[in-house]
Amino acid sequence: MTEDLTKKASEMLLKGATMLSEPCPYCSGVRIMKEGHALCTSCGREPEKKDIPEGETISKVKLPLEEMLEKKIETLSNELEQEKDHEKQQNILKSINSLLETIEKVKGKQ
């Protein structure tokens, strides 16, 4: 660790930075973090900043739960199409409605 890195790390720690339990992804050195800014005390590198492509936000990323619920809706829709019994059709529709409400709740928490 260079003298400059030691000084910078010390200053960050004195100003409330914390040591991270995860090692540096580049050299496995000790990292400290303050206000979202991580610094490796060994190599001085910071993790690469990755930009989210424009138009692709977290809300457009489907969760595994959401995908599973959509598959269930598809399965129930196929069953509904084949079902002749009115009572069973109503039960399938209630299940589909319940799944749709659950998907909306999952989307709302993203």
Buried (B, 14 or more C-beta within 10 A) or exposed (E): EEEEBEEBBEEBBEEEBEEBEEEBEBBEBBBBBBEEEBBBBBBBBEEEEEEEEEEEEEEEEBEEEBEEBBEBBEEBEEBBEEBEEEEEBEBBEEBBEEBEEBBEEBEEEE
